[in-house]
Amino acid sequence: SGLNQISISEAIERVGRLIVDLLALAGLTSESLVRTHAWQFLELGRRLERAEHTCELLITTLCPPTDNGNPICEAVLETTDSLMTYRSRYMNLMRLAPVIDLLVTDETNPRSLRFQLDRIASLMKMLPSVEGPVGLDAIQRIVMDLRYQVTTADPTHLSETGEDGTLEHLRTLLTNVAEGLPRLADAINARYLIHTESRQLLTGTGR
């Protein structure tokens, strides 16, 4: 095929180096950037992206019927950097409800869905007061609705399987949040980031 072939071990090594570089970038972002509005938007985008990725990951891995629940749970915890946290709380006893709690509803886990939504709500309070085509109240309502769905969810209920083995309650919650996040991102963009473009299009000058 003409493409360079690499071994699995070399691919893993390359991915490992990439992860280290990305962690270094995240550290610079967290510890070295001045907390201006630019940083707030950067952090807001990061939290929105992580929340969306978490929803997609859990919908794909935890929700479908499976006979290999424990290995899948462990892999998901490893992927989300939450395996050590889980083991510190529950030892090696792998159970679905605690996994869902840690990754979805836990307010203390920096990788959980709730943590992202809580952080988004805090960041929204720090953004400048500006006029825009989308009202701040409308944006806040989206944030409050998404947070309410997650904070009121019961991990035990979310871990219940249907007749076909699917985690329907979890899928419904994650799907609702995943569908709400792009609406939130679009509303933030419309209010803060694309005013000039919108005016040009409305006046017919943006050709």
Buried (B, 14 or more C-beta within 10 A) or exposed (E): EEEEEEEEEEEEEEEEEEEEEEEEEEEEEEEEEEEEEEBBBEBBBBBBEBBBBBBEBBBEBBBEEBEEBBEBBBEBBEBBEBBEBBBEEEEEEBBBBBBBBBBBBBEEBEBBBBBBBBBBBEBBEEBEEEEBEBEBEEBBEBBEBBBEBBEEBEBEEBBEBEEEEBBBBBBEBBEBBBEBBEBBBEBBBBBBEBBEEEEEEEEEEEE
